[in-house]
Amino acid sequence: MARMIFVNLPVSDVARAAAFYEALGFRRNSMFSNEQASAMVWSDEINVMLLDRAFYATFTDKTLIDAHTTSGVLLAISQDSREEVDAITEAALTAGGRETRERQDMGYMYGRAFEDPDGHVWEPMFMNMAAAQEAMGQPDTTAA
């Protein structure tokens, strides 16, 4: 089996959260979705499980944070271009998300950040690896 990641997020309204992620291009996997949870597929390796807060609480003894006021994780996701970074961020804003900081442009790396309706922060980014290696004085290992 290929290595996969399942990011589990507590949400206040599963249907609203699923609609938000669908607007970003995630696909809902109905086999693992119901009124308590929605499995959202980003790629073959990356999945987001949107869990009703009460259901999420059954998996931990810890106090659940309010992601609007407390940061527990920043979820960085790579994109294939600056345009894709802008496109997913604009889709998030249109679907009810909020941009959390100014865009960052370091020349070799470009990124933005937004939060979903439950306050979970996503940071889409594009990195030109050859330019990053040059900027950091490393040999270019991308040309083989």
C-alpha positions in Angstrom: 0.0 0.0 0.0 1.3 3.5 -0.9 2.0 5.9 2.0 -0.9 8.2 2.5 -1.8 11.0 4.9 -5.2 11.5 6.4 -5.5 15.0 8.0 -8.3 14.9 10.5 -10.0 18.2 11.3 -12.8 19.0 13.8 -15.6 21.0 12.1 -18.8 22.5 13.4 -20.8 21.7 10.3 -19.8 18.7 8.2 -21.9 19.5 5.2 -20.7 23.2 5.1 -17.1 22.1 5.5 -17.4 19.5 2.8 -18.9 22.1 0.4 -16.0 24.4 1.2 -13.4 21.8 0.3 -15.3 20.7 -2.8 -15.1 24.3 -4.0 -11.3 24.0 -3.7 -11.2 20.9 -5.9 -11.3 18.2 -3.2 -13.5 15.2 -4.1 -15.9 13.7 -1.5 -15.4 9.9 -1.0 -19.0 8.8 -0.1 -17.8 5.4 1.1 -16.2 7.0 4.1 -18.7 9.9 4.6 -21.8 10.3 6.6 -23.4 13.0 8.9 -20.5 12.7 11.4 -17.6 12.7 8.9 -16.8 13.5 5.3 -13.7 12.0 3.6 -12.3 14.6 1.2 -9.7 13.4 -1.4 -7.0 15.9 -2.6 -4.9 13.3 -4.3 -4.0 9.6 -4.2 -1.8 10.3 -1.2 -3.5 13.2 0.6 -7.0 13.0 2.3 -8.8 15.3 4.7 -11.2 13.8 7.1 -13.8 16.4 8.2 -15.1 15.2 11.6 -18.0 16.7 13.6 -16.4 18.1 16.7 -18.3 15.7 19.0 -17.2 12.7 16.8 -13.6 14.0 16.7 -13.6 14.2 20.5 -14.1 10.4 20.6 -10.5 10.0 19.2 -8.7 12.0 21.9 -8.7 12.9 25.6 -7.3 16.3 24.8 -9.4 19.5 24.8 -10.3 20.5 21.2 -9.0 23.9 20.2 -11.0 26.6 18.5 -8.9 27.1 15.4 -10.3 30.6 15.1 -8.3 31.7 18.2 -5.7 29.0 18.7 -3.2 27.7 16.2 -2.6 23.9 16.3 -1.2 23.3 12.8 -0.4 25.0 9.6 -1.1 22.9 6.5 1.2 23.7 3.7 0.3 22.2 0.3 2.5 22.5 -2.8 1.1 23.7 -6.1 2.6 23.4 -9.6 2.7 27.2 -10.2 2.1 30.6 -8.8 -1.2 30.7 -10.7 -2.4 27.6 -8.9 -1.5 29.1 -5.6 -3.6 32.1 -6.5 -6.4 30.0 -7.9 -6.9 27.8 -4.8 -6.7 30.8 -2.5 -9.3 32.8 -4.6 -11.5 29.7 -4.6 -11.2 29.5 -0.8 -12.1 33.2 -0.4 -15.1 32.8 -2.7 -16.3 29.7 -0.8 -16.2 31.5 2.6 -12.6 31.3 3.6 -10.5 34.2 4.9 -7.0 35.2 3.8 -4.8 35.2 7.0 -1.7 37.1 5.8 -0.2 39.0 2.9 1.1 36.8 0.0 4.8 36.0 0.3 7.1 36.2 -2.7 10.7 35.2 -2.2 11.5 34.9 -5.9 12.0 31.1 -5.7 9.1 30.5 -3.4 5.6 32.0 -3.6 2.8 31.4 -1.1 -0.4 32.6 0.4 -2.5 31.5 3.4 -6.2 31.1 4.1 -8.4 29.6 6.7 -11.4 27.5 6.2 -14.8 28.4 7.9 -13.6 26.5 11.0 -10.4 28.4 11.2 -8.0 25.7 10.0 -5.1 27.4 8.1 -3.9 26.2 4.7 -0.8 27.6 3.0 -0.6 26.8 -0.7 2.9 27.4 -2.0 4.9 27.0 -5.2 8.7 26.5 -5.1 11.1 26.7 -8.0 13.6 24.1 -6.7 16.4 25.1 -9.1 16.1 28.7 -8.1 15.8 27.8 -4.4 19.0 25.8 -4.6 20.8 28.6 -6.4 19.6 31.2 -3.9 20.9 29.0 -1.0 24.2 28.2 -2.7 23.4 24.5 -3.3 24.1 22.5 -6.5 21.2 22.0 -8.9 20.2 18.4 -8.5 17.0 18.8 -10.5 18.8 18.5 -13.9 19.8 14.9 -14.3 
